[in-house]
């Protein structure tokens, strides 16, 4: 006989009108501003970091409650170093605004720019390095008439004395190939046979800003890094488990491929294979969706600036062909990396042609930061799985924003420093008896065969033990006849309650 049993998973805290809207905080720094803001779900300012130098592009919150920010240092030492997203300096800032450590990365040959990401307690910077026309020509670049600035990454660790040291690095220059001159290094007979390498001639024009890498993310579970290139209209994954020496080679690390490209997606013509160009123009903020049971966990997600049209952006999810047994991304010979198109798509209500960011929240909603640069909307907002805006739009004018849920350790660490905690549901000062709330919820029959009655008219979600939601309803009588026998988790949304786990 079929037997279906429900176990109460969580009573979700909500203090606003919808059980599915923003619960937590958003972190952002407006374009050209030196002040970083943390706002709660009701758009009230909870904390600010007021600094003396302009934030160049992005800010992130560490688990200890400190802020990581890129800022405009002395980029003038680098030719054309005053690019819009140029940095040259990175800082860790305590809640009171004091600088924990600072590191300059700007000289005649290198400068940090655009994005950064956390690698545990360390910070990974995106940076340019100069290559002269002579160096380009010697490496097989056709018609080299001026210098180029290929991308590299440096990982910083605090030295405990107000500065930082470089503990790991990777350079795209070490992983290039060419098929035009057999007498020069990195020659390959067929570009399409070597998708793990970057064709040095795939982007032949443009300024020194060669690839315009603008987004980077780290996956602790895989020990991998993903980054996005605006000018290549492509995203790439590399192995972080290598030493710096291995990262400069083609062997070593968990992948056995050193610093070569493990996976690339969006524009197969870059490695001479046919297939749809799913990223037609600019792309920003590639990231992994947290794999903790939320919808599409483990997918990559991108802000595809012209994904729908020249004037409409999309948030695209990509289910990569990752094979944990071989520590590789599977690919059929002669074919580009799958999938052939996006796996999921949200067509943005507010779009941007540059910068921007997105995130997939634990309840499945999508947070969007459509930047203000280049005529973009300049707002942050959140949509549910039906595309209905449930938070915002908030006029942030930010190149890149982030959101943090109540349980994030950095939010908990910041609570004593927040100027206003009464307007957020994260910190409810009124004690609530768990037993009282649980006792008021009646579920019968439980176990059940074909239907279950729950004396609650709020939204109810039922999940299987794999974390997949199988039912969403606000009905009090729920048909479960179509479910297989087993134990399921129930989540009921109530207003003005704390998180209660049972």
N, C-alpha and C positions, 0 to 999 in steps of 0.2 A: 504494500500500500504506500502511496506517495505520502511523504511527511515533510512539511516545510515549517521551519522554526525560525523566529526572528529574535535577534539579540540587540538590545539598545546600544547604539554606538556612541552617539554624541547628541547633545542638545546644543544647538548653535546659537551663539549670542548675536543678536541683531537689535539695534536701537533705532533704526530708521525704517522707512515704510516698506522696504522689500527685503525678504530673507536672502536674496541672492546678490545684493550689491556690496560695494567695497567695504571690507572689514580689515582695518589696519592703517597703514601710513604710506604716503608717497614722498619720495626724496627727489629733489631737482635743484638745478642751478640755472637761472635764466641766462640766455645768450648775452655775453658781454658783462655779466654781473660778477661781483666778488662775494655775494651772499648765497649760501645754500639754505634751502628751506625743507623742513619736514612738516607735512600737513596730515591731519587725520582724515577719517572717512567723511567728516562733515565739513571739510575744506578749511578747518581752523589751523592756524600755525601753532605747532607744538614745540618746535625748536628751530633755532637758526645758528649758523656758523657765519659770523661776519669777519671776513678776511680783508687784507689790504691789497691783494693782487687778484686779477681776473681769473676765474675758472675757464679753462680752455674748451672743455667739451663734456666731461662726465665726472660724476661723483658716485661713490659707493660706500655703504655702511658695513663696517666690520662687525664681527660677533661680539667684540668687547665694547661696542657703542661708539667707537672712534670713526671719523670720516676719512676716506681716502679721496684725494682730489688731484687732478692734473691742473697745473696752472702755468701761466705764461712767464717763463724765465727769460734768460738772455738768448732768444732765438736769432738775434741779429748777427751772431757770429756764423750762422749757417746761411748761405746764399738763399734768398727768397724764404728765409726762415719765418717771416711774418705771415705765413699761411693762416687762414681763418681758424683752423683747428690746431695750430702749432702750440706746443706746450714748452718743453725744455726743463720742466721741473715737476716733481710729484711730492706730495706731502701727506703725512698722517696727522690728523687734527683731533685733539681731545674734545669732549663735550663743551668744555669751558672756552674753547677757541685757541688754546695753546698748541704750539707745534711740537708733536712728539718726535718726529724726524722729518728731514727734508733731503731730497736728492736731486742734484742738477744733472741733466743729460742733454747738454747742448754744447757743441764745440764746432770746429771747422768742418768736421766730417760726419757728425751724427746729431740728430735732434729727435726727441720724443714728440708724438703728435696724436691727435684723435683719442682713441679709446685706451682703457686699461681694464684689468680684471684681477680678482683675487685668486691666488693659488695657495690655499690654506691661509696662513698668516702673511704670506709674501704677496708682492704686487708685480704683475706682468705688464710691461709697457710696450706699446706699439711705437716703432721709431723708423726714421729714414737713415740711410747711410749713402754717402756719395760714391758714385762710380764715374770716372772720367770717360770722355769719348774714346780715348785710347784703350782703356780697360774694356769698354763695351765692345769695341771692334775686335780686340784680341779674343774675346769670348764668343765671337760669332754673331754679334748684333749687326744687322745690315744697316748701312748708311748712318753710322753713328756720327752725329754732327755736334752734339752737346751732351753734357752730363745727365745722368739719370739717378734717381733716388730709390733703389729697391728697398723693400720692407725687411725689417728684422725685429725680433722680440728680445727683450732683456727682462729677466726675473730678478727682483730686488728683495733682499732680506735686511731687516733692520740690524744695525750693528750695535744697538744698545747705547750709543753715544750721540744720538741726535742725527745720525746719517744712515746710510744703507750701503750694501755691497752687492755687486752682480754675482749671482750664484748659478745662473743658467742662461744660455742664449741660443737663438736659432736665426739663420739668415737664409732668405729665399735665394740669394746669390749662389749658395752652395748646391742648389737643386734645380739648375737650369740645363736645358739641352738645346741643340740646334741641328738642322738637317741641310744646311746650305754649304758648308765648307768642311771637307774631310780633314783638312790640315789643322783645324782648330779644335780646342778641347770641347768635351761634352757633345761631340758629334754622335748622332743616332741616324740610322738609315730611314726610320719611319717614326714620326712623332706619335702616331696613334698607338704604337706598340709600347709607349713609355708614358702613360698618364700619371705616373708617380713623379714626373719631372715637369717643370714649367718651360714651355717653348719661349726662348729669349726674344723671339720675333713676333710673338702673338699680339703684342701691343707695341706697334712700331712708332706711333706718333705721340703727340701730346707733349706736355711739359716735363720738368724733372720729376714731378709727382707721378711716378710711373704707374703703380698699381692702385694707389689711393685706397689702402687698406684702412677701414673705418670702424670695424667691430671685431671684438675678440672675446672668447668665453672659454672657461676651463671646466672639464668634467672630471671630478675627483674619482668617481667610480672607475672610469676608463683610463685615467691619467692621460688625457688627450686635450688638445687645444684646437678650437675651430676659429676661423677668421673669415671676414668678408671683404671682397675687393669691388669697389664701385666701378672702376674702369674695365675690369675683366668680366663684370656681371657674373660672378662666380663665388662660391664658398669652398673652403678647403679645411681638411682635418689633418693634423700632424701629431706625432707621438711625443709626449712629454716625459716618458719614462727613461729617456736617454740621458747620457752625460752631454755636456756641451760639445765634446769632441765627437761623440757619436752623432749628435744632431747635425754636425757639419759633414757627415758621411752618409753612406747608403746602407749601413748595417748597424745592428745594435738596437737596444730597447726591447720592449715587449713585442713589438711588431716584427723585429728583425730587419727593419727597413731604415734604421737610423732616422734621419730627418726628412726623408722623402715623403711626398704627399700620400696619405693613406686613402683619402676619399675627396672627391670634388664633384660639384653639382651646380647646374644652372645654365651652362653654356658649353655643350660638348664640342663645338667647333674649335674651342681653345686647344684641344688636343686631337684635332683633325678627325673627329668622328661625327657622323650624322646623327641628328636628333633635335628635338624641339629646344629652342632657347627659352627656357621657362623664366629666366630673369632677363627681361628685354632691355633693361637699362641699369639704373642704380640699384644697389642693394645695401642694406645697413643692418647692424645689430643682430648678427646670427648668434643663436644661443641654443643650448639644450633645454628642453622642457624637463623640469625636475621629475625624476622617475620614482615617485612615491605613492603611486596609485591614482594620481590625478589623470584626467583624460589626456591621451596621447603622450604620456610620460615616456621619455627617452627619445622622442622625435627631436629633430632640429626645427627651429622656428626662425623665420627671417622677416624683416620689414622690406617687402618687395615694392619699391617706390612707384614703379609704373606697371605693377602686376596686372591690373585690370585694363588700364589705358594710360595715356600720357598724363591724365589729370586725376586718376584714381589709383590709390595704393591698395595693397593687399597684405594681409598677414598670412604667410604660407607655412604649413607644417610639412616636414619631409621625414618619412619613415625610411631610415637608412638600412642598407642590406648588411648590417653588422652581424658577424659570426664570432661569438665568443670563444668557440672551440679552437679556431685558427687565429684568433686575434687579428681579424682582417675584415675588410668590406668587400663582399663578393661582387664579382663582375664577370659577365659572360664575354668570352673572347670576341673581339671585334665590335663590341657594343659599349656604349657609354655607361657610366654608373647609373643604377636605378635609384629612385623611380623615374619613369619617363616624364612624369609631371608631378605637381604638388600632390601630397596625400590629403591635406586639408586646406581649406582657404576661407578666410574672412575678408570680405570686400569692405574696405574702410569707409566709415561715414565721414571722417575727416582725414585728409591726405596731406602728403608732403613729398617734395621732389628730392629732398636731401636729409641727412642726419637721421633722427627718429629712432624709436625703439618699441619693443612690445614684450609681453610676458604672459604666460599661461598660469593662472592662479589655481590654488588647490581645489576650488569649487568648480573648475572648468571654465570660468569666465576669462576673457582676454582683456588685458590692460594694454592700452595704446598710448604712445607718446608721439604725436605727429608734430615734428619740429616746425619752428617758425622760419628757419632759413630758406632762402630761395623761393619765397612766396608760399611756404607751407602754412597749415592752419594754426600751428602754435599752441595746441591744446593737448591735455591729457584726458582720457576718458576710459570707461570700462563697459564692455558689452557682455551679455549672457550668451548662452549657446544658441539662442534664437536671433541674435544680432540686435537685441534691444539694449539701448544705452541705459545702464542702471547706476552709473556714477559719472559726474561731469556733464558736459565738457568743462574743464578747468583751464583757465588761461595762464599756462605756465611759461610760454615762450622759451622752452628749454630744448637744447639739442638732443638731450637724452635724459629720460627719467627712469626711476626704478620704483617698485612698490615692495613693501615688506609687511608681512602679516603679523598678527599680534604675538605669535609664539616665537618669532625670530629672536635669537639671543641678543642681538644688537638693540632691538626695540626694548626688551626687558631691561637691559643695562642702561638705556637712556631715560627710563621713566623718572628717576629722581631729578633729572635735569630739565624735564619738560615744564614749560610755563603753564600749560593748560591740559589737564588730563580728564576733566569732567565731561568733555564733549565727545570723547571716544569710548567705544564699548570695550576697548582692550583692558581698561583698568577700572573695574566696577568696585567702588568702595563699600557697597552694601553687601554684607555676607549673605549667601544664599545656602539654605540647607539642601544638600543633594538629595537626601531622602525625601524631603517634601516634594521636590519637583518630580522625582521618579515615581513616587507614590501616586501623583496626580495623573500619570499617563497609564491608560488602561489598554491592553492589547489582548484581543481574544478572537477565536480560540488560538492558542499558541502552545504547541504545534497546531498547524492547520493543514487542510487538504486543498480547498478550492477558493476560500476567501478569508480575509482577516479584517477585523474591525478595530480601528484605533480612534479613541475619543479625542480627536484633535483635528482642527480644520486648517492648520498651517500646512505648508508644503512638506511632503514626506518623500524621502529618497530611500530606496531599497537597493543594496549592493550585494553582489555575490562575494565570495571569499577571495576572488582575484582582484577585487576593488572596482569591478565594472558595475555601473549603475544599470539596473534592469527595470526599475519602475520609478517614475516621478508622478506624484498626484497630490491633490489637496482633499480628495474624497476621504470620508471616514471609513467607508467599506471598500476594500481593495481586492480586486480579482487577482489571485495568484495561481490560478489553475494551469497557466501556461508554463510555470516555472518547474524546473526539475527538483527532485527531492534534495534537501540539504539545509544547511544553516545559512541565513542571510543576515546582514547588518542593516539596521534601521537608523536613519538620521532624520530627526524632526526639528524644524526651524521654529523657534519661539522668540518673541520679543523680550528684551530686557532681562536676558538670562546670561549667566556665565557659562563657559564651556563645562559641561558635565560629562565625564566619561564613566561608562558603566560596563 
